[in-house]
Amino acid sequence: MNNPSVATGSLRSVTLNIEGHKHLARWVPVVKALEPDVVCLQEVFAVDLPEIEQQLGMRASFLPLSNILEVNRYKIHPLGLWGIAQLTKLPTRNRQAHQYGGDVVVPVFHEPNDSQRTVLSQEIEKNAAWHTIATTHFTWSKGGEITQLQREDFQRLATIIRSYDELVLCGDFNAPRGKELFTLFESLLIDRLPQVFTTTIDPNLHYGGDLQLVVDTIFTTAGYEVIGVHPFAGVSDHMGVVGEVSVIPTGAEATMPFGPVHNE
């Protein structure tokens, strides 16, 4: 599967939960050195995006999910609107935003689920191929155990996922691999993070320590090939995930179900 010709024409994709303003000096140089084509961020402040755009040499598309106006027990800076973003320097088209959970208006943040839940997607062109790249920050639960709210939000998200012909969905899914919620995602999409990787929580930067939970990944439909997927640490309380995404030519798709399928 490690095909150099595929990698040469692929779209290098990074996803990372940056935990707001805390780790800019850590993650920006690391991500820049990876030379990605698209960067999907969760927990990014709108006020930080101009600096991030300048440092990465990319344009950002942003969706606010919460408004953080006061000091809170999570020690998140009260810098206003934060949410999800995609950054790229490549041509884009067909930007879409689909809400599947949370309030109609952007809520003030006090607790982890004081948030809208939305998918941000756009098509990105590289080497004459258009890739549909999306990101989301899924509904939180304590201890990674599935809740009724997560089940309800997933059903709405599943309808959105099915509306795309092909899709790359990156993000922080708050769904530990091997548990019920992650399995629901695998019923629709292919998890591209190899099983050899057992956590995307940074043991040195996350308040919970070494949790051994995979909650961040790159999911795709069967029309994409993804190689070289791996996490990288030392950038935020979550590890980043990077991989090379390629469109499989029409008629050349492998016969496979939408899930569960894993890269080994």
Secondary structure as the mmCIF struct_conf table of DSSP 4:
data_model
#
loop_
_struct_conf.conf_type_id
_struct_conf.id
_struct_conf.beg_label_comp_id
_struct_conf.beg_label_asym_id
_struct_conf.beg_label_seq_id
_struct_conf.end_label_comp_id
_struct_conf.end_label_asym_id
_struct_conf.end_label_seq_id
HELX_RH_AL_P HELX_RH_AL_P1 PRO A 4 THR A 8
TURN_TY1_P TURN_TY1_P1 GLY A 9 GLY A 9
STRN STRN1 LEU A 11 ASN A 17
TURN_TY1_P TURN_TY1_P2 GLU A 19 HIS A 23
HELX_RH_AL_P HELX_RH_AL_P2 LEU A 24 LEU A 34
BEND BEND1 ASP A 37 ASP A 37
STRN STRN2 VAL A 38 PHE A 45
HELX_RH_3T_P HELX_RH_3T_P1 ALA A 46 ASP A 48
HELX_RH_AL_P HELX_RH_AL_P3 LEU A 49 LEU A 56
TURN_TY1_P TURN_TY1_P3 GLY A 57 GLY A 57
STRN STRN3 ARG A 59 ILE A 68
BEND BEND2 GLU A 70 GLU A 70
TURN_TY1_P TURN_TY1_P4 ARG A 73 TYR A 74
STRN STRN4 GLY A 80 THR A 88
BEND BEND3 LYS A 89 LEU A 90
STRN STRN5 THR A 92 GLY A 101
BEND BEND4 GLY A 102 GLY A 102
BEND BEND5 VAL A 104 VAL A 105
HELX_LH_PP_P HELX_LH_PP_P1 VAL A 106 PRO A 107
STRN STRN6 VAL A 108 VAL A 108
HELX_LH_PP_P HELX_LH_PP_P2 PHE A 109 PHE A 109
BEND BEND6 HIS A 110 GLU A 111
TURN_TY1_P TURN_TY1_P5 PRO A 112 ASN A 113
BEND BEND7 SER A 115 SER A 115
STRN STRN7 ARG A 117 LYS A 126
TURN_TY1_P TURN_TY1_P6 ASN A 127 ALA A 128
STRN STRN8 ALA A 129 HIS A 137
HELX_LH_PP_P HELX_LH_PP_P3 PHE A 138 TRP A 140
HELX_RH_3T_P HELX_RH_3T_P2 LYS A 142 GLY A 144
HELX_RH_AL_P HELX_RH_AL_P4 GLN A 148 ARG A 162
TURN_TY1_P TURN_TY1_P7 SER A 163 SER A 163
BEND BEND8 TYR A 164 GLU A 166
STRN STRN9 VAL A 168 ASP A 172
TURN_TY1_P TURN_TY1_P8 ARG A 177 GLY A 178
BEND BEND9 LYS A 179 LYS A 179
HELX_RH_AL_P HELX_RH_AL_P5 GLU A 180 GLU A 186
TURN_TY1_P TURN_TY1_P9 SER A 187 LEU A 188
BEND BEND10 LEU A 189 LEU A 189
STRN STRN10 ILE A 190 ASP A 191
BEND BEND11 LEU A 193 LEU A 193
TURN_TY1_P TURN_TY1_P10 GLN A 195 VAL A 196
STRN STRN11 ILE A 201 ILE A 201
TURN_TY1_P TURN_TY1_P11 PRO A 203 LEU A 205
BEND BEND12 HIS A 206 HIS A 206
TURN_TY1_P TURN_TY1_P12 TYR A 207 GLY A 208
STRN STRN12 ASP A 216 THR A 220
TURN_TY1_P TURN_TY1_P13 ALA A 222 GLY A 223
STRN STRN13 TYR A 224 PHE A 232
BEND BEND13 GLY A 234 ASP A 237
STRN STRN14 HIS A 238 HIS A 238
HELX_LH_PP_P HELX_LH_PP_P4 MET A 239 MET A 239
STRN STRN15 GLY A 240 VAL A 247
HELX_LH_PP_P HELX_LH_PP_P5 ILE A 248 PRO A 249
TURN_TY1_P TURN_TY1_P14 THR A 250 GLY A 251
BEND BEND14 PHE A 258 PRO A 260
STRN STRN16 HIS A 262 HIS A 262
#
